[in-house]
Amino acid sequence: MKVELEDLSFQYVKPDAYHELARRVVQSKEKRDQYTEEVKGIIHAEMERFELKGEVDGRAKHYYSIYKKMEEQHLNFDEVYDLMAFRVILDSDQEKTCYEALSVVHALWKPVPDVSRIISPCQKQTITVPSIPRSSGLMGNGSKFRSVPGYA
């Protein structure tokens, strides 16, 4: 409900910014949701292929969260690569399994330099795994990928 209220507020408080962002995102919510479901299916199938048990969650990011990121990090829209968010929650507390899951995703899509995290519900902790350092030398959260092949 918080996300819906933020997007509604954003639309009325900053209508020009909201409409410009909506125009730039281009894809309808239904199309973004369909895209998210397809990517979740791809990740889940690969996890099964490598006998990694767990669940894959994904969502399209909402307009206000995209806008907020652009404002806080002084980014242009073209510099925001993570319009979708995915999470893999494993049924294992083994660090090796977390790295294996990360490898599966990174084999499917080359990450934009950042940090990736895999959450293990058995230990109720986040294991932060560096992938490729950013050019600034700073680390962030979550692997970011430019696009799933075959999609804009």
C-alpha positions in Angstrom: 0.0 0.0 0.0 2.9 2.4 0.7 4.2 2.0 -2.8 0.8 2.8 -4.3 0.4 5.9 -2.1 3.9 7.1 -3.0 3.1 6.8 -6.8 -0.2 8.6 -6.3 1.4 11.4 -4.3 4.2 11.7 -6.8 1.7 12.0 -9.7 0.0 15.0 -7.9 2.9 16.7 -6.2 5.3 16.6 -9.1 3.1 16.0 -12.2 5.6 17.1 -14.8 8.3 14.8 -13.4 5.8 12.0 -13.0 4.5 12.2 -16.6 8.0 12.5 -18.1 9.1 9.4 -16.2 6.0 7.6 -17.2 6.7 8.5 -20.8 10.3 7.3 -20.5 9.5 4.0 -18.9 7.2 3.4 -22.0 6.1 -0.1 -21.1 2.6 -0.5 -19.5 2.4 -2.0 -16.1 0.9 -5.2 -17.5 3.8 -5.5 -20.0 6.4 -4.9 -17.2 4.6 -7.5 -15.0 4.6 -10.0 -17.8 8.3 -9.3 -18.4 9.0 -9.8 -14.7 7.2 -13.2 -14.7 9.1 -14.3 -17.7 12.5 -13.5 -16.1 11.4 -15.2 -12.9 10.6 -18.3 -14.9 14.0 -18.2 -16.6 15.8 -17.9 -13.3 13.7 -20.6 -11.7 14.3 -23.0 -14.6 18.1 -22.5 -14.3 18.0 -22.9 -10.6 16.2 -26.2 -11.0 18.6 -27.3 -13.7 21.5 -26.9 -11.2 19.4 -28.5 -8.4 19.2 -25.3 -6.4 16.1 -25.1 -4.3 14.4 -21.9 -3.3 12.1 -19.2 -4.6 12.5 -16.4 -7.1 10.7 -13.2 -6.6 10.5 -10.2 -8.9 8.8 -6.9 -9.4 8.7 -3.9 -11.6 10.0 -0.9 -9.7 7.5 1.9 -9.2 7.8 5.4 -10.6 8.4 7.1 -7.3 11.2 4.8 -6.4 12.8 5.3 -9.8 12.4 9.1 -9.5 13.8 9.1 -5.9 16.9 7.1 -7.0 17.5 9.5 -9.9 17.2 12.5 -7.6 19.4 11.1 -4.7 22.1 9.7 -7.0 21.9 12.6 -9.6 21.2 10.1 -12.4 19.7 10.6 -15.8 17.0 8.1 -16.8 19.4 6.4 -19.2 21.7 5.7 -16.3 19.0 3.7 -14.3 19.4 0.1 -15.3 17.4 -1.6 -12.5 13.8 -0.9 -13.5 13.0 -4.4 -12.3 14.1 -6.1 -9.1 14.6 -9.8 -8.5 15.4 -11.8 -5.4 16.4 -15.4 -5.0 15.6 -16.9 -1.6 17.4 -20.2 -1.1 16.4 -23.2 1.0 20.0 -23.6 2.1 22.2 -21.9 4.7 25.3 -22.9 2.9 27.4 -20.0 1.6 28.5 -22.2 -1.3 24.9 -22.6 -2.4 24.5 -18.8 -2.4 27.5 -18.4 -4.7 26.2 -21.1 -7.0 22.9 -19.3 -7.3 24.7 -16.0 -8.0 26.7 -17.8 -10.6 23.6 -19.1 -12.3 22.1 -15.5 -12.6 25.4 -14.0 -13.7 25.8 -16.7 -16.4 22.4 -15.7 -17.8 23.1 -11.9 -17.8 26.3 -9.9 -17.4 25.9 -7.6 -14.4 26.5 -3.9 -14.5 29.4 -3.3 -12.0 28.0 -3.4 -8.5 27.4 -5.9 -5.6 25.0 -8.8 -5.5 23.2 -10.2 -2.5 21.6 -13.6 -2.0 19.3 -14.0 1.0 19.3 -17.3 2.9 16.2 -17.8 5.0 17.7 -20.6 7.0 20.1 -18.1 8.6 17.9 -15.1 8.3 20.8 -13.0 7.0 21.9 -11.4 3.8 25.1 -12.6 2.3 26.7 -9.8 0.3 28.8 -11.0 -2.6 31.0 -8.6 -4.6 30.6 -9.2 -8.3 32.5 -6.5 -10.3 33.5 -3.3 -8.4 32.1 0.0 -9.7 34.5 2.3 -11.4 34.2 4.6 -8.4 35.5 1.8 -6.2 32.3 2.0 -4.1 30.0 -1.0 -3.6 26.2 -1.0 -3.6 23.4 -3.5 -3.2 22.0 -5.8 -5.8 23.3 -6.9 -9.2 22.0 -4.7 -12.0 21.6 -6.0 -15.5 21.0 -3.9 -18.6 18.4 -6.1 -20.2 17.2 -9.6 -20.7 18.1 -10.7 -24.2 15.2 -10.3 -26.6 13.7 -7.4 -24.6 14.1 -3.7 -24.9 
